[in-house]
């Protein structure tokens, strides 16, 4: 039987992997993937705690809200990255030094 601790260990692994990707990569798309990994770890925690809550399904409802929020955030971030690429011809966050020309 899978326990709550098993879910939490997998979630901690996902979160640490996402944090590692954010801190080491110099590509905006890869940084966005790291953020998504960290959000998926949080969603996994919500679902895991919701599974072991016998009273209501609040964990699953919060997870559904977080998935919708993550999808909207990703769409906005990709639009920003495409506009930055069109203007600066790079998606390296370190090379974009000014926001207004």
N, C-alpha and C positions, 0 to 999 in steps of 0.2 A: 504494500500500500504506500502511496506517495503521501508524504507528510507535508505540513506547512514549511518546515525547515528546508525540504528539498526545493520547493518553489523559491524560497528566499535565497538559497545558494545560487540557483540558476539566474535569478534576477540580479544578484550582486555581481555575478560574472558578466552579464550583459552590460550592466552599468559601468563597470570598470573597463570593459572593452571600448565602450563608447567614449569614455573619458580619455582613454589612451589615444583613440583616433583623433579626437578634438585637439589634444595637446601636441601631437606629432605631425599631423598632415598639414601641408601648405596649399591645399587645393580646396576651394570653397565647396565643391560638391562633396568631397570626402568629409569635410567638417559637418556638412548637413547630414550625411549618413551617420556620423557619430552622435549627433543630437537625436536623430531618430532611434538609434540603439538605446540611448538613455531614456527616451520617452517610452519605448517598448518595455524596458525594465520596470518603469513605474506602473505601466498598465498591467504587467504580469503580477506585480504586488497587489494591485487593486483586485484583480480577478482571484488571486489566491486567498486574500483575506475575505473576499465575498463568498468563496466556496465554503470556507469554514465558519461563516456566520449563518446560523440556522434560522435566524429570525426573518431577514429580508434579503433582497438582492441588491443592496445599495452599492456594493463593490463592482458588480457588473454594470450597473447604470453609470457610475463614475467612469469606468473604463470605456464605455461607449462614447461618453462625452469627450474623454481624452483622445480617443481615436479620431473623432470628428475635428477636434481642435488641432491635432497634429497634421491632419490632411490639409486643413486650411493654412496652417503655418508653412508647410512645405510648398504649397502653391505660391504663396507670397514670396518666400525666400527664393524659389527658382526664378520668378519674374525679376526680382532684384538682381540676381546673379547674371541673368541674360542681359539686362540693361547695363550692368557694369562691364560685361564682356564686350558689348557693342561699343562702349565708349573707350575703354582702356586696352582692349585686345588681350586681356589676361583675366584669369579667375583666381590668381594668387592674392589672398587678402593682404599680404605684406607689401605688395607693389602698388596698391591703390592708396595714394597718400592724401588725396583731397576729394571732398564730396561735391564741391561746387567749383565750376570752372570760370 
